[in-house]
Amino acid sequence: MLFWKRVDALLKLRKISRKELALACDFDVSNIGKGIVHENEPKVSTAFKIACFLGVPLKELICEKENAENFDYSVFQKYADTIRCLEMLPPDVREPILEMIKSQSRVKESE
């Protein structure tokens, strides 16, 4: 998998250290190097935190595209602050909001 390689490339592009990312997303900094070597992926919750911190859609980190530098962040960047705020809400407040968003996206997909 390319998850950690993509994350590492984005960190370099944005001049963010691995340590800053690890502290912000609550995981051990060595996980990045181990992930690159072993080609594994983090837990979904950690991957989501990383995507939010970097301001990219999670699918951009986990999809099969080979070139991490060619991400199209524009749409996600527009909502990155909103997503960060949503992540900071207590679960009992956040979950109903997420359910509402999911139900709306299912409605749009079925149209």
Contacts in CASP RR format, 6 or more apart in sequence:
PFRMAT RR
TARGET T0000
AUTHOR 0000-0000-0000
METHOD contacts of the structure
MODEL  1
MLFWKRVDALLKLRKISRKELALACDFDVSNIGKGIVHENEPKVSTAFKI
ACFLGVPLKELICEKENAENFDYSVFQKYADTIRCLEMLPPDVREPILEM
IKSQSRVKESE
1 39 0 8 1.000
1 40 0 8 1.000
1 41 0 8 1.000
1 62 0 8 1.000
2 39 0 8 1.000
2 64 0 8 1.000
2 66 0 8 1.000
2 68 0 8 1.000
3 35 0 8 1.000
3 41 0 8 1.000
3 42 0 8 1.000
3 47 0 8 1.000
3 61 0 8 1.000
3 62 0 8 1.000
4 31 0 8 1.000
4 32 0 8 1.000
4 33 0 8 1.000
4 35 0 8 1.000
4 36 0 8 1.000
4 39 0 8 1.000
4 40 0 8 1.000
4 41 0 8 1.000
5 36 0 8 1.000
5 68 0 8 1.000
6 60 0 8 1.000
6 61 0 8 1.000
6 68 0 8 1.000
6 71 0 8 1.000
7 21 0 8 1.000
7 32 0 8 1.000
7 50 0 8 1.000
7 54 0 8 1.000
7 61 0 8 1.000
8 18 0 8 1.000
8 32 0 8 1.000
8 33 0 8 1.000
8 36 0 8 1.000
9 68 0 8 1.000
9 69 0 8 1.000
10 16 0 8 1.000
10 54 0 8 1.000
10 56 0 8 1.000
10 68 0 8 1.000
10 71 0 8 1.000
11 17 0 8 1.000
11 18 0 8 1.000
11 21 0 8 1.000
11 54 0 8 1.000
13 69 0 8 1.000
14 54 0 8 1.000
16 54 0 8 1.000
18 29 0 8 1.000
18 32 0 8 1.000
18 33 0 8 1.000
19 29 0 8 1.000
21 29 0 8 1.000
21 32 0 8 1.000
21 50 0 8 1.000
21 53 0 8 1.000
21 54 0 8 1.000
22 28 0 8 1.000
22 29 0 8 1.000
22 31 0 8 1.000
22 32 0 8 1.000
24 49 0 8 1.000
24 53 0 8 1.000
25 46 0 8 1.000
25 49 0 8 1.000
25 50 0 8 1.000
25 53 0 8 1.000
26 46 0 8 1.000
26 49 0 8 1.000
27 42 0 8 1.000
27 46 0 8 1.000
31 42 0 8 1.000
34 40 0 8 1.000
35 41 0 8 1.000
41 47 0 8 1.000
41 62 0 8 1.000
42 50 0 8 1.000
47 58 0 8 1.000
47 61 0 8 1.000
47 62 0 8 1.000
48 58 0 8 1.000
48 87 0 8 1.000
49 87 0 8 1.000
50 61 0 8 1.000
51 57 0 8 1.000
51 58 0 8 1.000
51 60 0 8 1.000
51 61 0 8 1.000
52 80 0 8 1.000
52 83 0 8 1.000
52 84 0 8 1.000
52 87 0 8 1.000
53 84 0 8 1.000
54 61 0 8 1.000
55 73 0 8 1.000
55 76 0 8 1.000
55 77 0 8 1.000
55 80 0 8 1.000
55 83 0 8 1.000
56 71 0 8 1.000
56 73 0 8 1.000
56 76 0 8 1.000
57 73 0 8 1.000
57 75 0 8 1.000
57 76 0 8 1.000
60 71 0 8 1.000
60 72 0 8 1.000
60 73 0 8 1.000
60 76 0 8 1.000
65 71 0 8 1.000
86 94 0 8 1.000
86 97 0 8 1.000
86 98 0 8 1.000
87 94 0 8 1.000
89 97 0 8 1.000
END
